[in-house]
Amino acid sequence: MSDKTMRERMLAGEPYIADDPVLGEESRRAQGLAHRINTMDPTDGDGRRALLEELLGGFGEDSEVRPPLQCDYGYQTTIGARTFVNWGVILLDVATITIGDDVQIGPNVQLLTATHPLEPQPRRDKWEAAEPITIGDNVWLGGGVIVCPGVTIGADTVVGAGSVVTRDLPPGVVAVGSPARVVRELGAASAAVQSEP
């Protein structure tokens, strides 16, 4: 057995059991801050921003997160500049969640890094793990999108409402469905096609 604490194992991306007392304290801290954000006066933008800066690992200039939000730890999530996150986001940030600049996230989006063993006994023994999620600059996630563990979504990509993203998506595409599939390219190639008579 490793000499690492369960928290160290979690942060290293290794299987762990979430019984580490420091993890418990960090989870309670995140829940407390999220509760304060979710129950404060909705017109107090400065107060909400201060709490988000305290909760998250990074929160870019001119970004907005509309409550309610839920997260595991908060410090594992970074949000770039000029990003808008609509109501009801769930950030299972056991592994890192990196959200770029100018991202648009619709209501009730779930970014889920946590995984559990497929085999029954390790799952019964409460082992779990996580894989990071990366959302590139200028991505638009429609309402209700679910992004699964380990997924990277390339810059400028659009994911249609209700889609479940189980694999990486390249930059500059539209993807829809469950599992999400690329249905269209965007950018220079798309513009050239659209400009033809």
Salt bridges, closest charged atoms under 4 A:
GLU14 OE2 - LYS4 NZ 2.56
GLU26 OE2 - ARG7 NH2 2.91
GLU53 OE2 - ARG49 NE 3.03
GLU64 OE2 - ARG66 NE 3.51
ASP102 OD1 - ARG82 NE 2.82
